[in-house]
Amino acid sequence: LNEALKVGGFFLKHNRQEAKETFGIDPVTTTARHELKERLKAHGVWGCMVTDGPRSVWWWEGIDEEILEPLPIHEVSAVGSGDAAMAGLLFARKEKKPFREAIRWAMAAGAADAEFPGPCMAQWKDVVRQLHRILPGADT
């Protein structure tokens, strides 16, 4: 990632642990998120989504930024959930959905995937079922 940051010009999907390891920033608080965002912008990164397992997702793109909270699920295995989230995001953007809606699709796909014992076992109906379970979150 540090090599890719030298080039910049991309969207970053990270999880909380990766952000801590890569940048030494735990993006849980508003101050830390601002610091991470400014550092990414300095490298030409135009947006990011930071997941935190079954907890909140912080996303930023351009001037828009928000925290979304998923409702609890029955997690069986989180293996592959990050990849499923990215697939949901890419699907929604391909369908020209607004960025906030694309993040909701990402969260829904990741949550649906975590309800199964192996990666990529969730089906379309499982992802759609999760969409209504994504709520605006409180900022800290």
C-alpha positions as CSV (number, residue, x, y, z in Angstrom):
1,L,0.0,0.0,0.0
2,N,2.8,2.4,0.8
3,E,4.2,1.9,-2.7
4,A,0.7,2.4,-4.2
5,L,0.3,5.7,-2.2
6,K,3.3,7.1,-4.1
7,V,1.1,6.9,-7.2
8,G,-2.2,7.8,-5.6
9,G,-5.4,8.5,-7.5
10,F,-7.5,5.7,-6.1
11,F,-10.2,4.8,-3.6
12,L,-9.0,2.9,-0.5
13,K,-11.0,0.1,1.2
14,H,-9.3,-0.6,4.6
15,N,-10.3,-2.1,7.9
16,R,-9.6,-0.6,11.2
17,Q,-6.7,-2.9,12.0
18,E,-5.1,-2.2,8.6
19,A,-5.4,1.5,9.2
20,K,-3.7,1.2,12.5
21,E,-0.9,-1.0,11.1
22,T,-0.3,1.1,7.9
23,F,-0.8,4.6,9.2
24,G,-0.5,4.4,12.9
25,I,-4.0,5.9,13.1
26,D,-7.0,4.3,14.8
27,P,-9.9,5.9,12.9
28,V,-12.5,5.6,15.6
29,T,-12.7,9.3,16.6
30,T,-13.5,12.3,14.5
31,T,-10.0,13.7,15.0
32,A,-8.3,10.5,13.9
33,R,-10.5,10.1,10.9
34,H,-9.7,13.7,9.9
35,E,-6.0,13.0,10.2
36,L,-6.3,9.8,8.1
37,K,-8.3,11.6,5.5
38,E,-5.8,14.5,5.2
39,R,-2.9,12.0,4.9
40,L,-4.7,10.1,2.2
41,K,-5.6,13.3,0.3
42,A,-2.0,14.3,0.4
43,H,-1.3,11.0,-1.6
44,G,-4.0,11.7,-4.1
45,V,-6.5,9.2,-2.6
46,W,-10.0,10.6,-3.4
47,G,-12.0,8.5,-1.0
48,C,-12.0,5.6,1.4
49,M,-14.1,3.1,3.3
50,V,-12.9,1.9,6.7
51,T,-14.7,-1.1,8.1
52,D,-14.5,-2.4,11.7
53,G,-15.8,-6.0,11.5
54,P,-19.5,-6.1,12.6
55,R,-19.3,-2.5,13.9
56,S,-19.5,0.9,12.1
57,V,-18.2,1.8,8.7
58,W,-16.7,5.2,8.0
59,W,-16.6,6.4,4.5
60,W,-15.5,9.5,2.7
61,E,-15.6,10.6,-0.9
62,G,-15.0,14.1,-2.0
63,I,-16.7,16.4,0.4
64,D,-19.2,13.7,1.6
65,E,-18.4,11.7,4.7
66,E,-20.5,9.5,7.0
67,I,-20.6,6.7,9.6
68,L,-23.0,3.9,9.0
69,E,-24.0,1.3,11.5
70,P,-25.1,-2.2,10.7
71,L,-27.7,-4.0,12.8
72,P,-26.4,-7.1,14.5
73,I,-26.2,-10.3,12.5
74,H,-25.5,-13.9,13.4
75,E,-21.9,-14.1,12.3
76,V,-20.7,-17.5,11.3
77,S,-17.4,-16.6,9.6
78,A,-16.0,-13.2,8.6
79,V,-13.5,-14.7,6.2
80,G,-14.0,-13.0,2.8
81,S,-16.4,-10.4,4.2
82,G,-14.1,-7.6,3.2
83,D,-13.9,-8.9,-0.4
84,A,-17.7,-9.3,-0.4
85,A,-18.0,-5.7,0.8
86,M,-15.8,-4.5,-2.0
87,A,-17.8,-6.5,-4.5
88,G,-21.0,-4.8,-3.2
89,L,-19.4,-1.4,-3.6
90,L,-18.2,-2.1,-7.1
91,F,-21.6,-3.5,-8.1
92,A,-23.5,-0.4,-6.9
93,R,-21.1,2.0,-8.5
94,K,-21.4,0.1,-11.8
95,E,-25.1,0.5,-11.5
96,K,-24.5,4.3,-11.1
97,K,-25.9,4.3,-7.5
98,P,-24.9,7.4,-5.4
99,F,-21.8,6.8,-3.3
100,R,-23.7,6.6,0.0
101,E,-25.9,3.9,-1.5
102,A,-22.9,2.0,-2.8
103,I,-21.5,2.0,0.7
104,R,-24.8,0.5,2.0
105,W,-24.5,-2.2,-0.7
106,A,-20.9,-2.9,0.5
107,M,-22.0,-3.3,4.1
108,A,-24.9,-5.5,3.1
109,A,-22.7,-7.8,1.0
110,G,-20.1,-8.0,3.8
111,A,-22.8,-8.8,6.4
112,A,-24.5,-11.3,4.2
113,D,-21.2,-13.1,3.6
114,A,-20.4,-13.3,7.3
115,E,-23.6,-15.2,7.9
116,F,-22.2,-18.2,6.0
117,P,-19.4,-20.7,6.9
118,G,-17.3,-19.9,3.8
119,P,-16.5,-16.9,1.7
120,C,-18.7,-16.0,-1.3
121,M,-21.6,-18.2,-0.2
122,A,-24.2,-15.4,0.2
123,Q,-26.7,-15.0,-2.6
124,W,-28.4,-12.0,-4.1
125,K,-31.4,-12.4,-1.8
126,D,-29.1,-12.5,1.3
127,V,-27.5,-9.2,0.3
128,V,-30.8,-7.4,-0.5
129,R,-32.2,-8.6,2.9
130,Q,-29.3,-6.8,4.7
131,L,-29.8,-3.4,2.9
132,H,-32.5,-2.1,5.2
133,R,-30.4,-3.0,8.2
134,I,-27.8,-0.3,7.6
135,L,-28.4,2.8,9.8
136,P,-26.7,6.2,10.1
137,G,-24.2,6.1,12.9
138,A,-23.3,8.5,15.7
139,D,-20.1,10.5,15.3
140,T,-17.5,10.3,18.1
